[in-house]
Amino acid sequence: MAKTVYVLNGPNLNLLGTREPEKYGRATLKDVEQLCRDAAGRFGLAIEFRQSNHEGAIVEWIQEAGREEAVGVVLNPAGYTTTSIAILDAIIAVKIPVIEVHITNIHARESFRHDSYVSRVARAVICGFGVNGYVLAVSGLAALVGAKAKA
């Protein structure tokens, strides 16, 4: 059975493709899922791809990733980036690598977006590459855990 990467998406990411396309682009969340599956497949990894507008669901999925011994988590906490101590605590509790990803460069936006709770414990942070940041996150996580690209 392939090792699994959980790709978790926070609030409003279900609106990708239609929400502020000048900032977030026209790719949909379904497009992002396919990018992640393609990237993971190059390393023989599987993807568990989820999105929720509810903080508790994201916490439960992070805990599930730990219980299931996932390779790691690629997490776009979206609106919970700057507010969720619960997500921070879940990441600390599971002890698997988490890569934080944001479609936009959060540091070039409003000042309230600059302080991420997730960044305090994430193995890496990728922001500003659009949806291709997810590909970088999956590939980076694969490298972190020693997964080799398939020929």
C-alpha positions in Angstrom: 0.0 0.0 0.0 1.3 3.5 -0.9 2.3 5.9 1.8 -0.2 8.7 2.1 0.1 12.5 2.2 -2.9 14.3 3.6 -3.6 17.5 1.8 -5.9 19.6 4.0 -7.6 22.9 3.0 -9.3 25.4 5.2 -12.3 27.7 4.9 -13.4 29.2 1.6 -11.0 27.2 -0.5 -14.0 25.4 -1.8 -14.6 28.6 -3.7 -11.3 28.5 -5.7 -11.8 29.5 -9.3 -14.6 31.9 -8.5 -13.4 33.7 -5.3 -11.2 36.7 -6.1 -9.6 35.2 -9.2 -7.3 38.2 -9.4 -5.6 36.9 -6.2 -6.2 33.2 -6.2 -6.4 32.4 -10.0 -9.0 30.5 -11.9 -8.0 26.9 -10.9 -10.6 25.1 -8.9 -10.0 23.0 -5.8 -10.6 19.9 -8.0 -7.7 21.2 -10.2 -5.5 21.5 -7.1 -6.4 18.0 -6.1 -5.4 16.6 -9.5 -2.1 18.6 -9.3 -1.4 17.0 -5.9 -2.3 13.5 -7.1 0.0 13.9 -10.1 2.9 15.2 -7.9 2.5 12.5 -5.3 2.2 9.8 -8.0 5.7 10.7 -9.2 7.0 9.5 -5.8 4.7 6.5 -5.4 2.7 8.4 -2.8 -1.1 8.5 -2.3 -3.1 11.6 -1.5 -6.0 12.0 1.0 -7.4 15.4 -0.2 -10.0 17.2 2.0 -11.4 20.7 2.5 -13.6 22.1 5.3 -14.9 25.4 6.5 -14.9 24.0 10.0 -11.9 24.2 12.3 -12.8 21.0 14.3 -12.8 18.9 11.1 -9.3 20.1 10.2 -8.1 19.2 13.7 -9.7 15.8 13.5 -8.0 15.2 10.1 -4.6 16.2 11.4 -5.1 13.7 14.3 -6.2 11.0 11.8 -3.1 11.6 9.7 -1.0 10.9 12.8 -3.0 7.8 13.7 -2.8 6.5 10.1 1.0 7.1 10.1 0.7 9.4 7.1 4.0 10.5 5.5 2.9 14.0 6.4 0.4 16.8 5.9 0.3 19.6 3.3 -1.9 22.2 5.0 -3.5 25.4 3.7 -5.1 26.6 6.9 -6.6 29.6 5.0 -8.6 31.8 7.4 -7.4 29.7 10.4 -3.7 30.6 9.7 -3.7 33.5 12.1 -6.3 32.4 14.6 -6.2 28.6 15.3 -4.4 27.5 18.4 -6.4 24.3 18.1 -4.8 23.5 14.7 -1.3 24.4 16.1 -1.8 22.0 19.1 -3.0 19.2 16.8 0.2 19.6 14.6 2.3 19.5 17.8 0.5 16.4 19.0 0.8 14.2 15.9 4.6 14.6 15.4 4.5 14.1 11.6 5.9 16.7 9.2 3.5 19.5 8.1 4.2 21.7 5.1 2.2 25.0 5.2 1.1 26.3 1.9 -0.7 29.5 0.7 -1.7 30.4 -2.8 -0.9 34.0 -2.2 2.2 35.6 -0.5 0.6 36.2 2.9 3.6 38.4 3.8 2.8 40.8 1.0 -0.8 41.2 2.1 -2.6 42.8 5.0 -0.5 42.9 8.2 -2.9 40.7 10.1 -2.1 37.8 7.7 1.6 37.9 8.5 1.6 36.0 11.8 0.8 32.3 11.2 0.4 29.9 14.1 1.0 27.0 11.8 4.4 28.4 10.7 5.7 28.1 14.2 5.7 24.3 13.9 5.6 23.6 10.2 8.7 22.0 8.7 8.4 24.4 5.7 6.2 27.2 4.4 5.4 27.8 0.8 3.5 30.9 -0.3 3.0 33.0 -3.4 3.3 30.4 -6.1 -0.4 30.1 -6.8 -1.8 26.6 -6.9 1.6 25.3 -8.0 2.7 25.8 -4.4 0.8 22.6 -3.6 3.0 20.8 -6.1 6.1 22.2 -4.4 4.8 21.2 -1.0 4.1 17.6 -2.0 7.4 17.3 -3.8 9.2 18.9 -0.8 7.5 16.6 1.6 8.5 13.6 -0.5 12.1 14.8 -0.4 11.9 15.2 3.4 10.8 11.6 3.9 13.2 10.2 1.4 10.7 9.2 -1.3 12.4 8.8 -4.7 10.8 9.9 -7.9 9.7 7.1 -10.2 11.5 6.7 -13.5 
